[in-house]
Amino acid sequence: MTSPERPGDASARRPQPRPTARLRPEALAAARGGAREGLDWLGHPPSAKVGPFYRFIVLVARFVLFVVFRFRVDAAGRELLPTGGYFLVGAAHRGWMDPLLVVHALPLEPRPWFLGSGPSTFTAPWREWLVRRLGGLLPVWRGGVGIDSHVRSAKAVIDAGAVFVQMPEGTVNGPAGRLGPFRPGAALIALRLNAPIVPFAMAGTEELYVGRRMASRILPPTTVAELLGSGWDGVVPEAGSRAELHLARRVTDALAARIGPVVEALHPGTIDPPAHPRRWRRRLTWLLLGPGPLER
């Protein structure tokens, strides 16, 4: 039986493994003979419905997370959700549990579709096969090159009555209990689609161990117009212009202002006392991530 890891234990003071050298996404894509993103990778229109295989995997995941690992999640706000066809913006993004917190917080249908990293997810052929069977991921390989394909993906998901999910920090590196910097991509998508936006706050996923407490809150839906306030004239600038980027930054700041205080309020309730057993801490924290130190 694995002994508990405590902050003062020698095992907890051991240095974490050094991260291996990372290839740029373009190099990883080239090694695959090219890599398709979003809808091009999916190969069919996204759906708001789920199939028997998805339902089975959700049942298995719930058993592992809540019975084997004994994770405890305080989730609230489902009654605020629109019926479907909306954009969910989630933070703070601190680990592999975050998408599962979203799935746990939402009803089974309409299903969520995540804009996520291909290089981080497709680390083995079986993982890509499983994700393709399950659905729910629209992979990104060349982040920062352009947003048009992501807008197409988001529009297809929302038009299908499903839930398009993005975590605008874009990385799990960040402080515990506080937001890291938001990238403007989510706001640009929101500006171009003008779909309902559901802010989503999470806390407690930066470090995982048996019995870990986590929390999530669905916040009241909003719109681009509400986020920008009465000072906005209602005109969306030309796509790709500096004016559009400036407006997206205003939307980004407004979203962070809504989500940030809720994350900070949730965080203290997820903290266990120093003497609390932290079994399998290192193993669970890095279970679906490449091992290495994270700057929190």
Order of alpha helices (4+ residues) and beta strands (2+ residues): alpha-alpha-alpha-alpha-beta-beta-alpha-beta-alpha-alpha-beta-alpha-beta-alpha-beta-beta-alpha-alpha-alpha
